[in-house]
Amino acid sequence: MAISEGGLLTDEIRCKVWPKLLSVNTDDLPPLPGKELRESNKDYQQVLLDVRRSLRRFPPGMPDDQREGLQEELIDIILHVLKRNPQLHYYQGYHDIVVTFLLVVGDRLATALVEKLSTHHLRDFMDPTMDNTKHILNYLMPIIDQVNPEVHDFMQSAEVGTIFALSWLITWFGHVLSDFRHVVRLYDFFLACHPLMPIYFAAVIPQDLPYETLISRAGDLFVQFPPSELAREAAQQQAERTAASTFKDFELASVQQRPDTVLRQRFRERLRGEERTKSILTKPRTNRFVKLAVMGLTVALGAAALAVVKSALEWAPKFELQIFP
C-alpha cells in the first residue's frame, strides 16, 4: 500500500504500518522523554531556535496553546534521540522530519520511529561532517544524465550544482512542501523503499506535476538505474558507513514483500504489456520543436534551481567552506 497510488491514505493506517516498515515493536515503546535533558544537551539552543521557527509546519488554525505543547514535545523527542545515540549529530532540518512523525503518530510512538529512522535512513545526514550527505547528492546528476542528457548537460554548463536539492534530501521534502498531505504521502513511499529513493524523486520533480506520477517515475528510475550502477559516477566514499550500503542488513519485510521487489515486479509487468509511450523525460533529439521545448524547460529548471539555492541558504547547515551564513 505504501508504494501504491494514494499511499496509506489515513493517519490511522500509518500508525499501524509505519512501525512495521521500520521494524519497531509497538508493544515495547520507550517511556516519554522528559525535560531533564534540555540544559545539559549541547544542541538544546539550536534545537530550540529551529523549533520556534517551525510554525508553518503545524496545521493552519491550530490553537496556539496546542501548537506550543507540540513544539515542547518536539524538542524533547529530538534531545531524547540524540542523548541515546551520541554518535548522531543534530542538523538543521532534522526537526522537519521529526515534526511529521509527531503530528501523525503522537509523541511516544514518534520517539521510537524517529530513533530507528535516525540510525538507518537518516544516518548519513547525522555524521559530524557533511561528506556523506554531499556524496548522496552526487547521485542526482548521474540519474538525470540517464533519463535526460540535455537537461544534465545544461545544468552542468550552468554550474548549478546539486545544493538546490539539499533541503529536499535531508528533510524528505518536509521543509519545502506546503501541503501536509503531500509530505506524509512521500513519507509512506520513502519509508517503504531504499534510503536513496528521495534522490531519485528529486530527479523527477519539476513544479506543479502530479505527485502520484512523480512517485511512479521515481520507482521506475530506481529499477532502471539502481544505486549500484551509479556508484562509480557518484564517486562513492566510505561505503561501509553509508545508509545505502548497509540497507541489505536492514530487512524491513520478507523478500517477496519487500517494496524494492514489488517495484521491480511492477516494472517488468508494465514492459510485458503494450508498448509504452515514451516518458516526457526522454525527449527525441530529432524533433526540432521538442528540442526547443527541452531548452525552454532546462532554462526554467536552472533558474528555479538557483532560486531554491537562495532560499535554502536561510536555514541549511554550515559547510566547511563557510558558504552558508
C-alpha positions as CSV (number, residue, x, y, z in Angstrom):
1,M,0.0,0.0,0.0
2,A,2.8,2.4,0.8
3,I,4.1,2.4,-2.8
4,S,0.7,2.1,-4.4
5,E,-1.3,5.1,-5.7
6,G,-2.5,7.2,-2.8
7,G,-0.2,5.7,-0.3
8,L,-1.5,4.7,3.1
9,L,-4.5,7.1,2.8
10,T,-5.1,7.9,6.5
11,D,-3.0,8.6,9.6
12,E,-4.8,5.7,11.4
13,I,-3.3,3.3,8.9
14,R,0.1,5.0,9.1
15,C,0.1,4.4,12.9
16,K,-0.1,0.7,12.2
17,V,2.1,0.4,9.0
18,W,5.0,2.9,9.7
19,P,6.2,0.9,12.7
20,K,6.2,-2.3,10.6
21,L,8.2,-0.6,7.8
22,L,10.8,0.4,10.4
23,S,10.6,-2.9,12.3
24,V,9.6,-1.2,15.5
25,N,7.8,-3.2,18.2
26,T,4.8,-1.1,19.3
27,D,4.4,-3.3,22.4
28,D,7.8,-2.3,23.8
29,L,7.9,1.5,23.3
30,P,10.3,3.7,25.4
31,P,8.9,6.0,28.1
32,L,8.0,9.5,27.1
33,P,11.1,11.7,27.0
34,G,11.4,14.2,29.8
35,K,12.6,17.8,30.0
36,E,15.7,17.0,32.2
37,L,17.9,16.7,29.1
38,R,17.5,20.2,28.0
39,E,20.0,22.2,29.9
40,S,22.7,19.5,29.7
41,N,22.4,19.0,25.9
42,K,24.9,20.8,23.7
43,D,22.3,21.0,20.9
44,Y,19.5,22.4,23.0
45,Q,19.8,26.0,22.0
46,Q,19.9,25.3,18.3
47,V,17.0,22.8,18.5
48,L,15.0,25.4,20.4
49,L,15.7,28.1,17.7
50,D,14.7,25.7,14.9
51,V,11.5,24.5,16.6
52,R,10.4,28.1,17.3
53,R,10.8,28.8,13.6
54,S,8.7,25.8,12.6
55,L,5.3,27.5,12.9
56,R,4.3,26.7,9.3
57,R,4.8,23.0,9.8
58,F,1.7,22.9,12.0
59,P,-1.8,22.8,10.7
60,P,-3.3,26.2,9.9
61,G,-5.8,27.2,12.5
62,M,-4.4,25.1,15.3
63,P,-4.8,26.9,18.7
64,D,-1.6,28.5,19.9
65,D,-1.6,26.5,23.2
66,Q,-1.9,23.2,21.3
67,R,0.8,24.1,18.9
68,E,3.1,25.3,21.7
69,G,2.6,22.0,23.5
70,L,3.5,20.0,20.4
71,Q,6.6,22.2,20.0
72,E,7.7,21.3,23.5
73,E,7.2,17.6,22.7
74,L,9.2,18.1,19.5
75,I,12.1,19.4,21.4
76,D,12.0,16.6,23.9
77,I,11.9,13.9,21.2
78,I,14.9,15.3,19.4
79,L,17.0,15.6,22.5
80,H,16.0,12.1,23.7
81,V,17.2,10.5,20.4
82,L,20.4,12.5,20.5
83,K,21.1,11.5,24.1
84,R,20.5,7.8,23.5
85,N,22.7,7.9,20.3
86,P,25.7,10.1,21.0
87,Q,27.2,9.1,17.6
88,L,24.4,11.1,15.9
89,H,24.8,14.8,15.3
90,Y,21.9,17.2,15.0
91,Y,21.5,19.1,11.7
92,Q,19.2,21.9,10.8
93,G,16.2,20.4,9.0
94,Y,16.1,17.3,11.2
95,H,13.2,18.8,13.1
96,D,11.2,19.0,9.9
97,I,11.3,15.2,9.7
98,V,10.6,14.7,13.4
99,V,7.6,17.0,13.4
100,T,5.9,15.0,10.7
101,F,6.1,11.8,12.8
102,L,4.9,13.7,15.8
103,L,1.8,15.0,14.0
104,V,0.9,11.6,12.5
105,V,1.6,9.1,15.3
106,G,2.0,11.1,18.6
107,D,5.0,11.7,20.8
108,R,5.6,8.2,22.3
109,L,5.5,6.2,19.0
110,A,7.2,9.1,17.2
111,T,10.2,8.8,19.6
112,A,10.7,5.1,18.7
113,L,10.2,5.6,15.0
114,V,12.5,8.6,14.7
115,E,15.2,6.9,16.7
116,K,15.1,3.9,14.3
117,L,15.0,6.2,11.2
118,S,17.9,8.2,12.5
119,T,20.2,5.2,12.9
120,H,19.3,3.9,9.4
121,H,17.8,6.0,6.6
122,L,19.0,9.4,8.0
123,R,22.3,8.1,9.4
124,D,24.5,9.7,6.8
125,F,23.0,13.2,7.4
126,M,23.9,12.9,11.1
127,D,27.6,12.5,10.7
128,P,29.9,15.1,12.2
129,T,30.7,16.3,8.7
130,M,28.6,16.6,5.5
131,D,30.8,14.4,3.4
132,N,28.3,11.5,3.1
133,T,25.4,13.9,2.5
134,K,27.3,15.6,-0.3
135,H,28.2,12.1,-1.7
136,I,24.5,11.2,-1.8
137,L,23.7,14.4,-3.7
138,N,26.3,13.3,-6.2
139,Y,23.9,10.6,-7.4
140,L,21.5,13.2,-8.7
141,M,23.4,14.2,-11.8
142,P,24.1,10.7,-13.0
143,I,20.3,9.9,-12.7
144,I,19.4,13.0,-14.6
145,D,22.0,12.1,-17.2
146,Q,20.5,8.7,-17.7
147,V,16.9,10.0,-18.4
148,N,17.6,13.4,-20.0
149,P,21.1,14.1,-21.2
150,E,20.2,17.6,-22.5
151,V,18.9,18.8,-19.1
152,H,22.0,17.2,-17.5
153,D,24.4,19.0,-19.9
154,F,22.6,22.3,-19.4
155,M,22.8,22.1,-15.6
156,Q,26.5,21.1,-15.8
157,S,27.3,24.0,-18.2
158,A,25.4,26.4,-16.0
159,E,27.2,25.1,-12.9
160,V,24.0,24.8,-11.0
161,G,25.5,22.0,-8.8
162,T,23.3,19.9,-6.5
163,I,22.9,22.2,-3.5
164,F,19.4,23.2,-4.6
165,A,18.3,19.7,-3.7
166,L,19.9,19.7,-0.2
167,S,16.8,20.7,1.7
168,W,14.7,18.2,-0.3
169,L,17.0,15.4,0.7
170,I,17.7,16.0,4.3
171,T,14.1,16.9,5.3
172,W,12.5,14.3,2.9
173,F,10.8,17.4,1.2
174,G,9.1,18.3,4.5
175,H,10.7,21.8,4.5
176,V,9.7,22.7,1.0
177,L,6.2,21.3,0.6
178,S,3.3,23.4,1.9
179,D,0.6,20.7,1.8
180,F,1.0,18.3,4.6
181,R,-0.9,15.6,2.6
182,H,1.9,15.6,0.1
183,V,4.5,15.3,2.8
184,V,3.0,12.2,4.5
185,R,2.4,10.6,1.1
186,L,6.1,10.9,0.3
187,Y,7.0,9.6,3.7
188,D,4.8,6.5,3.0
189,F,6.9,6.0,-0.2
190,F,10.3,6.7,1.3
191,L,9.8,4.5,4.4
192,A,9.0,1.6,2.2
193,C,11.9,2.0,-0.1
194,H,15.7,2.2,-0.4
195,P,17.3,5.1,1.6
196,L,18.4,6.7,-1.7
197,M,14.8,6.9,-3.1
198,P,14.5,10.6,-2.1
199,I,17.3,11.5,-4.5
200,Y,15.5,9.6,-7.3
201,F,12.4,11.5,-6.5
202,A,14.4,14.8,-6.7
203,A,15.4,13.9,-10.2
204,V,11.7,13.9,-11.4
205,I,10.2,16.8,-9.5
206,P,9.5,19.9,-11.6
207,Q,6.8,22.1,-10.1
208,D,3.1,21.5,-10.4
209,L,3.1,17.9,-11.6
210,P,1.0,15.2,-10.1
211,Y,2.8,13.6,-7.1
212,E,1.5,10.1,-7.9
213,T,3.0,10.4,-11.4
214,L,6.3,11.5,-9.9
215,I,6.3,8.7,-7.4
216,S,5.7,6.1,-10.1
217,R,8.6,7.6,-12.2
218,A,10.9,7.6,-9.2
219,G,10.2,3.9,-8.7
220,D,10.8,3.2,-12.4
221,L,14.1,5.1,-12.2
222,F,15.3,3.1,-9.2
223,V,14.6,-0.2,-11.1
224,Q,16.2,1.0,-14.3
225,F,19.3,2.7,-12.8
226,P,19.9,1.2,-9.3
227,P,22.4,2.8,-7.0
228,S,24.9,0.0,-7.7
229,E,25.1,1.0,-11.3
230,L,25.6,4.7,-10.5
231,A,28.1,4.3,-7.7
232,R,31.2,4.8,-9.9
233,E,29.8,8.0,-11.3
234,A,28.9,9.2,-7.9
235,A,32.4,8.6,-6.6
236,Q,31.4,6.6,-3.6
237,Q,33.2,7.5,-0.4
238,Q,33.4,5.5,2.8
239,A,30.9,3.0,1.5
240,E,30.8,1.0,4.7
241,R,29.4,4.0,6.6
242,T,26.6,4.9,4.3
243,A,23.0,4.0,4.8
244,A,22.7,2.9,1.2
245,S,25.5,0.3,1.6
246,T,24.1,-1.1,4.8
247,F,20.5,-1.3,3.6
248,K,20.9,-5.1,2.9
249,D,21.3,-5.6,6.6
250,F,18.1,-3.7,7.4
251,E,15.4,-6.2,6.4
252,L,12.0,-4.5,6.5
253,A,10.0,-7.5,5.2
254,S,10.3,-10.8,3.6
255,V,12.0,-11.0,0.2
256,Q,8.7,-11.4,-1.6
257,Q,7.1,-8.5,0.1
258,R,9.9,-6.0,0.1
259,P,8.9,-2.8,-1.7
260,D,12.0,-2.9,-3.9
261,T,10.9,-6.4,-5.2
262,V,7.4,-5.2,-5.7
263,L,8.7,-2.2,-7.7
264,R,10.7,-4.5,-9.9
265,Q,7.8,-6.9,-10.5
266,R,5.5,-4.0,-11.5
267,F,8.1,-2.6,-13.8
268,R,8.5,-6.0,-15.6
269,E,4.8,-6.4,-15.9
270,R,4.5,-2.9,-17.4
271,L,7.1,-3.8,-20.0
272,R,5.3,-7.0,-21.0
273,G,2.1,-5.1,-21.8
274,E,1.5,-2.9,-24.7
275,E,4.4,-0.8,-25.9
276,R,4.8,2.1,-23.5
277,T,4.7,5.6,-24.7
278,K,7.9,7.4,-24.1
279,S,8.2,9.4,-20.9
280,I,8.3,13.2,-21.2
281,L,11.7,12.9,-19.6
282,T,13.2,11.1,-22.7
283,K,12.7,13.6,-25.5
284,P,13.6,12.5,-29.1
285,R,16.5,14.6,-30.3
286,T,15.4,14.5,-33.9
287,N,12.3,16.7,-33.4
288,R,13.2,20.3,-33.7
289,F,10.2,21.6,-31.8
290,V,10.7,19.1,-29.0
291,K,14.3,20.2,-28.7
292,L,13.2,23.8,-28.4
293,A,10.8,22.8,-25.7
294,V,13.6,21.0,-23.9
295,M,15.8,24.0,-24.0
296,G,12.9,26.1,-22.5
297,L,12.5,23.6,-19.7
298,T,16.2,23.5,-18.9
299,V,16.4,27.3,-18.7
300,A,13.4,27.3,-16.4
301,L,14.9,24.5,-14.3
302,G,18.2,26.2,-14.0
303,A,16.5,29.4,-12.8
304,A,14.3,27.6,-10.4
305,A,17.3,25.7,-9.0
306,L,19.2,29.0,-8.4
307,A,16.1,30.4,-6.7
308,V,15.9,27.4,-4.4
309,V,19.6,27.8,-3.6
310,K,18.9,31.3,-2.4
311,S,16.1,30.3,-0.1
312,A,18.0,27.3,1.2
313,L,20.8,29.5,2.4
314,E,18.5,30.8,5.1
315,W,18.5,27.5,7.1
316,A,20.9,25.0,5.6
317,P,23.8,23.6,7.7
318,K,27.2,25.1,7.5
319,F,29.7,23.8,5.0
320,E,33.3,23.7,5.8
321,L,34.0,26.4,3.3
322,Q,31.5,28.7,5.1
323,I,29.2,29.2,2.2
324,F,26.3,29.4,4.5
325,P,25.8,32.3,6.9
